[in-house]
């Protein structure tokens, strides 16, 4: 399926994805765009020019990235190994 225009997807958890074009693979439950997008959840604001993701946004790949991503749990792991 293809969506064009002011595409906005809001999850029940309050996550928000906005872009101008989005493709959704219904068989694999996968979404993607080559256009600029913005994804916001409770702790992150991701702005990039490409998105490849599962429908739960737990397996997310982007192009050139701007915005902020919370990595505090990874920092704790790194601090333990130093």
N, C-alpha and C positions, 0 to 999 in steps of 0.2 A: 504494500500500500504506500502511496505517496501523499504527503501533505505539503501544501504550499501556502505562502502568505505569512501572516503573523501566527506561527505555530507555538502554542503553549501547552505543556503537559504538566499537570500537578498530580503528585501521588497522594495517597491517603496519609503519608507521613509528613507532608508539607514540602517535599522536594519539588523544585520547579525547573523545567527545561524550556528555554525559548530559543527559537531559530526561525529562519525564513523558509527552510525546506527540510523535510524529514522523511526518511524511508523507513518502513517497518516490515520486517520479514516475519509474517505470522507463523510460519512453520517452525522457525528456530527461535521465535520470540526475541528478535535482535533488532536494534534500531541504529541508524547511521545517517550522517550528513557530511557533505564536503564543505558546507557553508559555515559561517561563524555561528557560534552558539554560546549560550550562558546557562550554566547549571548551578543551582544554589540549593544547599540543604542547611541543616542547623549549624554546621561548623565550617562549611566550605563555600567558596564562590569561585567557580572555574569558568574562565572565558578562553575560548580557543577557536581555531578555524576548521576543525574536523572532529567528528565524534563517531566512535564505534562502541556500542555498549549492549549488554544484555538488558532486559526490560526492568530489572531491579536496580540498575546502576551500580552493581557490585563488581563488574568486570568492565572497566571503562578505559578506553584508549583515545587519546586526543592528538591533534596536531600541535602547532605552536601554542604554547600555554601562557596565559596571564591570569591574574587573579590571585586568590589565596587558598591554600589547602592546609588543613590542620594535620600535622604530622607528629603530634605530641606522643602518641603511643609508640611510634618508631624511634623517637628521640630517647625514650626510656630504654628501649632495647639496645640502641647504640651506646648509651652511657654505661650499661652493664658490661659490654664487651671491651670497653677501653681500659 
